[in-house]
């Protein structure tokens, strides 16, 4: 995401009565993650020739704008084939529509084919990207100031940012080298309760997490589900990278293993279709019971929140994603084979390049993710913004300080390296430049 | 907007340990406006032959899905003509993009042509519909629990709903027959300050308001700007109906009259392009000063909030609206002549039909809006949900209880009548049926 703050032409002029004071604005305006991303974008802008091992976006080369026309037409034909008149097809795409969206059934079918997740289409809410899904789930679950969310740390900044907008406190659960430890979740939940607050939700990325690249072993996933039940937590499972494992070994999502409706699954099409659709979704098949004993689906209850944030997700954007799902016969895994191969080669290239640069140096270490877009490099010096500036200017390489992904201290001696937006040759060149920086700093 | 709650198949079963209690969810899930809209949708579903004077959506007949293809192509050609390579055009539409959007310059040009609003493109943030613009502006301005928003009452439910999600208190300012009274705004702001809280924002629809149809005279608009300055309020001006006046008399927006950057303008393309794009915008050209004296544009500061809600607005949807603006040579007024004529005829038809039905009855009155989609009928009996049910079942006509648009009491003896979604013959038939109901109830 790109967050730009540009000093306006009036800089240096005296403060006018009509000016607003930044300290009077909501704390989310000054989100530290956004400030960090601003700094990163700004450095990248000043050193355009630096190789970016910071950018976590998908590779540009897969995108053809003509795909938009094609998918739109496929979805229109699908509506017509299902019996809608031409007028009704037009209305579906261009008029206001159902708050929870029109492609929930197609998404449920994809989840059954690709992930063995068995949920009705009605439990799916289509959102303006996965970011909105996070905000809606958090808002629905956290009712008051004493309701807190637990989150793996280091954590994707979009989650902590959404919580900040809603005024929901986030309590970190430290991530172990093999992912979230269910015992640690229980410990943190217990201490939250002892402080008089209520732990309501737990945010986790079980597959190839951003930023750490770490994945949870399957037995730990089962234990995490049991721990969440015990602690009264609803798990918010975010899975944007699940398709992109280094091998075809099955990695069941928490939702696929979830026999007790403990998990709200947060889905993204940004990597599997394209980011510009801004279509994501959540699966909330939990039953909600009111005081009169009336039972509803959580997805339906959350539709009120959705309606007051964005009314509904653009049906044009939904149609693009729907057309892609239909063409793919509901298997994103099958349709994304070429992307999977590309990202596998990139991650292997990154690993091999790190081994070549740092394999002989016992002071340097890195993890070996089983897939995804990210890995973490540990160094014997502080990897802060000052060093990032030096790295961009004098060494021509960008990376992300891991400290960006911690609420307090943490990550000071680590770099997040991304391998999604580059080709293999650029990755090798980037790591070569990084090697020079690290050697100069470690010597 | 359609908000559906469906009782799931497990109704009647005992509460399971895994079920969630509705009372544990956030209060916004139980938004009374959403419950009201649910009731209205549910009644409409049970009586499909009832004429709906309740539906405030734009008329379906203007929509052709082929327009989407056409506008997309125009926008792509525009990017290519401005020097972008084919790869860069693809990237603009399909990759992540600038948080505040890519068509801000086109929107600024439209505002200059149509509304004599002179702002730089950088002050425009493109949003996922006007609803998100409201939420972002409110979030940015209201920093803590003591920061409250003032809003005209009766009020569009989307505004109060967004405030509820964010935990921002809304204090009503009663609407007079000729719109918001600047003196009343000052009075309410003063009493808020006396209660130890800070009035930060004022929500108002100066042109043909939803639900009342009321417009503010131009001198009152100028006085409202002065009152807002005096009270330290930022005005949130919502203008979804401004194009649809009964005549061509100029009705300057508050933003066009705003010499002191007192107004954040909230824009919608739902009526002037189509709702399915889900593209809206806000104009925030206020200067923000931080503790170090650094000056930025409020639109840039608010981009952090936008990035944590929806990352950015779908560039595909932006391209559709951008293509329409280019084709219209930046004049929505000119491009919407046929829609303007249609809605004028509808409103005149509604007024004439009301006169025919109720002109002889001194107990019945209604207002005469200068444009827009809505008018209010005052009756000598309670127009509540029970009566709405009777009206749909026994008289075949739907309307909206005005009480839906009040936070507490108010509107009990009034109906909102909408004339946007129907043709003239249906409007006449709807009012004829309403006449029978009103006569039966008043006799």
Interface residues (C-beta under 8 A of the other chain):
Chain A: X1 X2 X3 X4 X5 X6 X7 X8 X10 X11 X12 X13 X15 X16 X18 X19 X20 X21 X22 X23 X24 X25 X26 X27 X28 X29 X30 X31 X34 X57 X58 X60 X63 X64 X65 X67 X68 X69 X72 X76 X87 X89 X90 X91 X93 X94 X95 X96 X97 X98 X99 X100 X122 X128 X129 X131 X132 X135 X139 X140 X141 X142 X143 X158 X161 X162 X164 X165 X166 X167 X229 X234 X260 X261 X262 X270 X274 X275 X276 X277 X278 X279 X286 X287 X288 X289 X290 X291 X293 X294 X295 X296 X297 X298 X300 X301 X302 X303 X304 X305 X307 X308 X309 X310 X311 X312 X313 X314 X315 X316 X317 X320
Chain B: X1 X2 X3 X4 X5 X6 X7 X8 X10 X11 X12 X13 X15 X16 X17 X18 X19 X20 X21 X22 X23 X24 X25 X26 X27 X28 X29 X30 X31 X34 X57 X58 X60 X63 X64 X65 X67 X68 X69 X72 X76 X87 X89 X90 X91 X93 X94 X95 X96 X97 X98 X99 X100 X122 X128 X129 X131 X132 X135 X139 X140 X141 X142 X143 X158 X161 X162 X164 X165 X166 X167 X229 X234 X260 X261 X262 X270 X274 X275 X276 X277 X278 X279 X286 X287 X288 X289 X290 X291 X293 X294 X295 X296 X297 X298 X300 X301 X302 X303 X304 X305 X307 X308 X309 X310 X311 X312 X313 X314 X315 X316 X317 X320
